[in-house]
């Protein structure tokens, strides 16, 4: 009887100590509500719509990388290559081939995604630092190609003289040339479709095999999971998502430059994933929002903005090792 009494006393006490976790549906309502209403409340805080567009673009790129980093457990420092290839693919299509925004996005996504798919076949058996170094080397090849091919890519000055075109839907036309609220909603629509497909993928049996590989690759092999093939598929899908983000980057700026291919941008993507929470689906988007907003605000005051962002990143790693969203999950499990 004393055992039952102690149990009945300690159970409510433990429940009282445990913080209330926000339900998943409520978190989705909050996230999508904030994203949809950005054009209305962001200017009140001193921001602008293009800043929200950058958050969506870099957030999508970071979420693409996180499929490989957070859910598969493989680190890539070369995802800027596929981001930049997507941007250049879209820009070159608009400038030299056809004035069509959907075709430009398709061309850029295929260019970056197929490049990553083919390269993944070569490095899929590498692990750890060897995998990361190979991705850096491959990315730098594309960077120097874009940097030096002045007649075709514009060299260091970047690719110019192209702009996003209105999109026709039968008798209707969506004019996104002004770069205002309509273009932001267009970015949000593409982001929503990509993120929804990514979420379904992560919750599928394929996503569960990726988690198994992340947790224990040797045990996954014992369970007859084709580890190399699954990592290659994860790498390929990750590159396609990041390349799609690159096409949106080119449309956002009407410009593509070699720095979109540089390994430093890959480091920024990793920082976004770690800062927001690698093992959380929405963590990279939160990390991208924090990174982009801090970069925009601090760079307006000093050219040494990266020092402040780096200090904040160190604090997050020290005190929130699972990231900003991962800390919420850790508290809920205590």
C-alpha positions in Angstrom: 0.0 0.0 0.0 2.9 2.3 0.8 4.3 1.6 -2.7 1.0 2.6 -4.4 0.9 5.8 -2.3 4.4 6.8 -3.1 3.8 6.1 -6.8 0.6 8.2 -6.8 2.5 11.1 -5.1 5.6 11.0 -7.3 3.7 10.6 -10.6 1.9 14.0 -10.4 5.1 15.6 -9.1 7.0 14.4 -12.1 4.2 15.5 -14.4 4.2 18.9 -12.8 8.0 19.3 -13.3 7.7 18.3 -17.0 7.0 21.4 -19.2 4.1 21.3 -21.5 5.3 20.4 -25.0 3.7 22.2 -27.9 1.7 19.7 -30.0 3.0 19.1 -33.5 -0.1 20.5 -35.2 0.1 23.6 -33.1 3.7 24.2 -34.0 2.8 23.7 -37.7 0.0 26.3 -37.4 2.4 28.8 -35.7 5.2 28.3 -38.3 2.9 28.5 -41.4 0.9 31.3 -39.9 4.1 33.4 -39.4 5.4 32.6 -42.9 2.1 33.5 -44.6 1.7 36.7 -42.7 5.3 37.9 -43.0 4.5 40.7 -45.5 2.2 42.3 -42.9 4.1 42.1 -39.6 7.8 42.1 -40.8 7.7 45.8 -41.9 6.4 46.8 -38.5 9.6 45.4 -37.0 11.8 47.3 -39.4 12.3 44.4 -41.9 11.5 44.0 -45.5 9.9 41.3 -47.7 13.1 40.4 -49.5 14.7 39.5 -46.2 11.9 37.0 -45.6 12.5 35.7 -49.1 16.2 35.1 -48.3 15.1 33.2 -45.1 13.0 30.9 -47.2 15.7 30.3 -49.8 18.5 29.6 -47.3 16.1 27.7 -45.1 15.2 25.4 -47.9 18.9 24.9 -48.8 19.7 24.1 -45.1 16.7 21.7 -44.9 18.0 19.9 -48.0 21.5 19.6 -46.4 19.9 18.4 -43.2 18.4 15.4 -44.9 22.0 14.2 -45.3 23.5 15.7 -42.1 20.8 15.4 -39.5 18.9 12.4 -40.7 21.6 10.3 -42.3 24.6 11.4 -40.2 26.9 12.3 -43.1 28.6 15.7 -43.3 29.0 17.6 -46.5 30.9 20.8 -46.9 30.3 21.1 -50.6 26.5 21.7 -50.9 27.1 25.2 -52.0 28.2 23.7 -55.3 24.7 22.4 -56.0 23.1 25.6 -54.7 25.3 27.6 -57.1 24.7 25.3 -60.0 21.0 25.7 -59.5 21.4 29.5 -59.5 23.6 29.5 -62.6 21.4 26.9 -64.4 18.4 29.1 -63.9 20.3 32.3 -64.8 21.8 30.9 -67.9 18.5 29.5 -69.1 16.8 32.8 -68.7 19.6 34.7 -70.4 20.5 32.4 -73.3 17.7 29.9 -73.9 14.2 30.8 -73.0 12.4 33.5 -71.0 10.4 31.2 -68.8 10.7 31.1 -65.0 9.4 27.5 -64.6 11.8 26.1 -67.2 14.6 28.1 -65.7 13.9 26.5 -62.3 13.6 23.1 -63.8 16.9 23.5 -65.7 18.8 24.7 -62.6 17.3 22.0 -60.3 18.3 19.3 -62.8 21.8 20.7 -63.3 22.6 20.8 -59.6 20.7 17.6 -58.7 22.2 15.5 -61.5 25.7 16.8 -60.8 25.3 15.8 -57.1 23.8 12.4 -58.1 26.7 11.5 -60.4 29.3 12.8 -57.9 27.7 10.9 -55.1 28.4 7.6 -56.9 32.1 8.4 -56.6 32.3 9.2 -52.9 29.4 7.1 -51.4 31.9 4.7 -49.8 33.9 7.4 -48.1 33.1 8.4 -44.5 33.9 11.1 -42.0 36.5 13.7 -42.9 37.3 12.0 -46.2 33.7 12.4 -47.4 33.7 16.0 -46.3 37.0 16.9 -48.0 35.8 15.2 -51.3 32.7 17.4 -51.3 34.8 20.5 -50.7 37.1 19.7 -53.6 34.3 19.0 -56.0 32.6 22.2 -55.0 35.7 24.3 -55.5 36.1 22.9 -59.1 32.7 24.5 -60.0 33.6 27.7 -58.2 36.8 28.2 -60.1 35.1 27.3 -63.4 32.4 30.0 -62.8 35.1 32.4 -61.6 37.3 32.0 -64.7 34.8 31.6 -67.5 34.2 35.3 -68.1 32.5 35.1 -71.5 29.9 32.6 -70.3 29.3 33.0 -66.6 30.5 36.6 -66.1 33.5 35.6 -64.1 34.0 37.2 -60.7 31.4 39.9 -61.5 28.7 37.2 -61.7 26.0 36.4 -64.2 23.8 39.4 -65.0 21.3 40.5 -67.7 18.6 38.1 -66.8 15.4 38.6 -64.8 12.5 36.6 -63.6 9.5 36.4 -65.9 5.8 36.4 -65.2 4.2 32.9 -65.0 1.2 32.1 -67.0 -1.6 29.8 -65.9 -3.8 29.6 -69.0 -5.7 32.8 -69.1 -4.2 34.0 -65.8 -0.7 35.5 -65.3 1.2 35.7 -62.1 3.4 38.8 -62.3 6.4 38.2 -60.0 8.7 40.8 -61.6 8.2 43.5 -58.9 9.8 41.4 -56.2 7.2 42.4 -53.6 4.5 40.4 -51.8 3.4 38.4 -54.8 7.0 37.2 -55.4 7.3 36.3 -51.7 4.1 34.2 -51.9 5.5 32.5 -55.0 8.6 31.6 -53.0 6.5 30.4 -50.1 4.4 28.2 -52.4 7.5 26.5 -53.9 9.0 26.2 -50.4 5.7 24.6 -49.1 5.7 22.0 -51.9 9.3 21.1 -51.5 9.1 20.9 -47.7 5.9 18.8 -47.8 7.6 16.3 -50.1 10.6 16.3 -47.9 8.5 15.7 -44.8 6.7 12.8 -46.4 10.1 11.3 -47.4 11.5 11.6 -43.9 8.4 9.9 -42.4 8.5 7.1 -45.0 10.3 3.7 -44.6 13.2 5.2 -46.5 13.5 7.9 -43.8 13.5 5.3 -41.1 16.4 3.5 -42.8 18.3 6.8 -42.9 17.8 7.2 -39.1 19.0 3.6 -38.6 22.2 4.3 -40.6 22.7 7.5 -38.6 22.4 5.7 -35.2 24.4 2.6 -36.0 25.7 1.9 -39.5 27.1 -1.5 -38.6 23.9 -2.7 -37.1 22.0 -1.3 -40.2 24.3 -3.6 -42.3 23.5 -6.5 -40.1 19.8 -5.8 -40.8 20.5 -6.1 -44.5 20.0 -2.4 -45.2 21.9 -1.4 -48.4 23.8 1.4 -46.6 25.8 2.8 -49.6 22.7 2.9 -51.8 20.6 4.6 -49.1 23.3 7.2 -48.5 23.7 7.8 -52.2 19.9 8.3 -52.5 19.9 10.7 -49.5 22.8 12.6 -51.0 21.1 12.8 -54.4 17.8 14.1 -53.0 19.6 16.5 -50.8 21.4 18.0 -53.8 18.1 18.3 -55.8 16.5 20.2 -52.9 19.5 22.5 -52.5 19.7 23.1 -56.2 16.0 24.1 -56.2 16.9 26.6 -53.5 19.7 27.9 -55.7 17.2 28.6 -58.5 15.1 30.6 -56.1 18.2 32.5 -55.1 18.9 33.5 -58.7 15.3 34.6 -59.2 15.3 36.5 -55.9 18.4 38.6 -56.9 18.2 38.4 -60.7 21.8 37.6 -60.3 24.2 34.6 -59.8 27.8 35.0 -58.6 30.6 32.6 -57.9 30.3 33.1 -54.2 27.1 31.0 -54.4 29.5 28.1 -55.2 32.1 28.7 -52.6 32.7 26.4 -49.7 32.2 29.2 -47.2 28.5 29.2 -48.1 28.5 25.4 -47.4 29.8 26.3 -44.0 26.9 28.7 -43.5 24.4 25.9 -44.3 26.0 23.7 -41.7 25.9 26.5 -39.2 22.2 27.0 -39.9 21.5 23.3 -39.4 23.5 23.1 -36.1 22.1 26.4 -34.8 18.5 25.4 -35.3 18.8 21.7 -34.5 20.1 19.0 -36.9 17.7 16.3 -35.7 14.6 18.5 -35.9 12.8 18.9 -39.2 12.2 22.6 -38.8 15.5 23.3 -37.1 17.4 24.4 -40.2 14.6 26.9 -41.1 14.9 28.4 -37.6 18.7 28.5 -37.9 18.4 30.1 -41.3 16.1 32.8 -39.9 18.4 33.6 -37.1 21.5 33.6 -39.3 20.0 35.7 -42.1 18.5 38.3 -39.8 21.6 38.6 -37.7 23.7 38.9 -40.9 21.4 41.6 -42.2 21.2 43.6 -39.0 24.9 43.4 -37.8 26.4 43.9 -41.3 24.6 47.2 -41.5 26.7 48.4 -38.5 30.0 46.7 -39.0 31.9 44.7 -41.7 33.0 42.2 -39.0 29.5 40.8 -38.8 30.8 37.2 -38.9 32.6 37.7 -35.7 29.4 38.4 -33.8 27.5 35.6 -35.6 30.4 33.2 -34.8 30.2 34.2 -31.1 26.5 33.5 -31.1 27.0 30.2 -32.8 29.6 29.2 -30.1 27.1 30.1 -27.4 24.4 28.0 -29.0 26.7 25.0 -29.3 27.8 25.3 -25.7 24.4 25.9 -24.1 22.0 24.4 -26.6 24.0 21.4 -28.0 20.9 20.1 -29.8 20.1 23.4 -31.3 17.3 25.9 -30.6 14.5 23.4 -31.5 16.4 20.4 -30.1 16.4 22.1 -26.7 12.6 22.1 -26.7 12.6 18.3 -27.3 15.2 17.7 -24.7 13.2 19.5 -22.1 10.1 17.7 -23.0 11.9 14.3 -22.5 13.2 15.1 -19.0 
